[in-house]
Amino acid sequence: MTPLLEPLAEAWEAEWQPVGTAAVAGVSLGFLLLAVLAIRADQGWIPLLDGVNLVFHEAGHPIFGLLGWEVLTILGGTFMQLLVPLVALGTFWLRRDAVGTAATGIWAFENLLNIARYVADARAQVLPLVGGGEHDWATLLGRWGLLTQDTTLARGLQGLGWLGMVACWAWLAWRWRRSRPDRA
């Protein structure tokens, strides 16, 4: 095995850190609050979390723009918005920290709710854009001949986001159950 892949192999075989009751309760409470905020928020916008996600999104355009491909420049915002929590997730996974892995997984999948909101707006274009300019998803879906499918695609992304968040929480609950000394 190459030296570069050895840490990954070691991490894959390592035991997960035990999950305490307080940790799973905290993540559960946080997930419940996130779900309530996402459902009740004006147009699905969760101010603090989606504000941070927006910073990563906007940073992604010039960063991926350095590669010189216009489509990648446009997609760079969405890519970066997903890449940051996925890198954090990978870091926790390598450390075999189930709580951090699940929490950053929930964050990554929550981003899909925000992205779905943007995709669904491709034809209507009523969402305010940072700095004006072109609507990423209107441009991309228009080029790909999918503009009339904006809301259908958005519903799929939204469903995937909710499914992924619930799966991350359920996985953490399963890890907690396996950590219990009294488990059968």
C-alpha positions in Angstrom: 0.0 0.0 0.0 1.3 3.5 -0.8 2.3 5.6 2.2 -0.3 8.2 1.2 -3.2 5.7 1.7 -1.9 4.1 4.9 -3.5 6.6 7.2 -6.8 6.0 5.5 -6.5 2.3 5.9 -5.6 2.7 9.5 -8.6 5.0 10.1 -10.9 2.6 8.3 -9.9 -0.2 10.7 -9.8 1.9 13.9 -12.6 1.7 16.5 -15.0 4.6 16.7 -14.8 6.8 19.8 -17.6 6.0 22.2 -20.7 8.3 22.0 -21.9 9.6 25.3 -25.6 10.2 26.2 -25.0 13.9 26.6 -23.4 14.2 23.2 -26.2 12.3 21.4 -28.8 14.4 23.3 -27.0 17.6 22.3 -26.8 16.7 18.6 -30.5 15.5 18.8 -31.6 18.8 20.3 -29.5 20.7 17.7 -31.0 18.7 14.9 -34.5 19.3 16.2 -33.9 23.0 16.4 -32.4 23.1 12.9 -35.4 21.2 11.6 -37.9 23.5 13.2 -36.0 26.6 12.0 -35.8 25.2 8.5 -39.5 24.4 8.4 -40.6 27.7 9.9 -38.0 30.0 8.4 -38.9 32.7 5.9 -38.3 31.0 2.5 -36.2 28.3 4.2 -33.4 30.7 5.2 -31.8 30.0 8.6 -29.9 33.2 9.3 -26.7 32.2 11.1 -26.1 28.8 9.4 -27.1 29.8 5.9 -25.2 33.1 6.3 -22.0 31.1 6.9 -22.9 28.8 4.0 -23.4 31.8 1.8 -19.9 33.0 2.6 -18.4 29.7 1.5 -20.7 29.7 -1.6 -19.5 33.2 -2.7 -15.8 32.3 -2.0 -16.2 29.2 -4.2 -16.8 31.3 -7.4 -13.4 33.0 -7.6 -11.6 29.9 -6.1 -12.9 27.5 -8.7 -12.8 30.3 -11.3 -9.0 30.0 -11.1 -9.3 26.8 -13.1 -10.5 28.9 -16.1 -13.7 26.9 -17.0 -16.8 29.1 -17.0 -19.2 26.3 -15.9 -16.9 25.4 -13.0 -16.8 29.0 -12.0 -20.6 29.1 -11.8 -20.8 25.8 -10.0 -17.9 26.7 -7.8 -20.2 28.4 -5.3 -22.3 25.3 -4.8 -19.2 23.1 -4.8 -17.5 25.1 -2.1 -20.7 25.3 -0.1 -20.7 21.5 0.0 -17.0 21.0 0.1 -16.3 22.8 3.4 -18.6 20.7 5.5 -17.5 17.5 3.7 -13.8 18.3 4.5 -14.8 18.8 8.1 -16.8 15.6 8.0 -13.7 13.8 6.6 -11.5 15.1 9.4 -13.9 13.8 12.1 -14.3 10.5 10.2 -10.5 10.0 10.2 -10.4 10.7 13.9 -13.3 8.2 14.3 -15.3 10.9 16.1 -18.9 9.9 15.5 -20.4 13.0 17.1 -18.4 15.3 14.9 -18.9 13.1 11.8 -22.7 13.1 12.3 -22.9 16.8 13.1 -20.9 17.9 10.1 -22.9 15.4 8.0 -26.1 17.1 9.1 -24.5 20.4 8.2 -23.5 19.1 4.7 -27.0 17.8 4.0 -28.6 21.0 5.4 -26.8 22.8 2.6 -28.9 20.9 0.1 -32.0 22.6 1.5 -30.3 26.0 0.8 -29.2 24.9 -2.7 -32.7 23.5 -3.4 -34.1 26.9 -2.6 -31.7 28.6 -5.1 -32.4 25.9 -7.8 -36.2 26.4 -7.3 -35.7 30.1 -7.9 -34.1 29.6 -11.4 -37.1 30.8 -13.4 -38.8 33.1 -10.9 -35.5 34.8 -9.8 -37.1 36.5 -6.8 -34.3 35.7 -4.3 -31.9 38.6 -3.7 -28.5 37.9 -5.1 -25.3 38.9 -3.4 -23.8 41.7 -5.5 -26.5 41.3 -8.2 -25.2 39.6 -11.3 -26.4 36.4 -12.9 -28.4 33.7 -11.2 -26.1 30.6 -11.1 -28.8 28.0 -11.5 -30.9 30.0 -14.1 -27.7 30.2 -16.2 -26.8 26.5 -15.8 -30.2 25.0 -16.1 -30.9 27.2 -19.1 -27.7 26.0 -20.8 -28.5 22.4 -20.0 -32.1 22.7 -21.2 -33.5 22.0 -17.7 -34.8 25.4 -16.8 -38.5 24.2 -16.7 -37.4 21.4 -14.3 -36.1 23.8 -11.6 -38.7 23.1 -9.0 -38.7 19.3 -9.7 -34.9 19.3 -9.2 -35.2 21.4 -6.1 -37.7 19.0 -4.6 -35.3 16.2 -5.2 -32.4 18.1 -3.6 -34.6 19.0 -0.7 -35.7 15.4 -0.2 -32.1 14.2 -0.3 -31.2 16.9 2.2 -33.8 15.8 4.7 -33.1 12.1 4.2 -29.4 12.7 4.6 -29.8 14.7 7.8 -32.1 12.1 9.3 -29.7 9.3 8.3 -26.8 11.1 10.0 -28.8 11.5 13.2 -29.9 7.9 13.0 -26.3 6.7 12.5 -25.2 8.7 15.5 -28.0 7.2 17.6 -26.9 3.7 16.4 -23.3 4.5 17.3 -24.5 5.7 20.8 -26.5 2.4 21.2 -23.4 0.4 20.3 -21.3 2.5 22.8 -23.6 1.5 25.7 -22.0 -0.9 28.1 -25.3 -2.6 28.8 -26.1 -3.4 25.1 -27.0 -7.0 24.3 
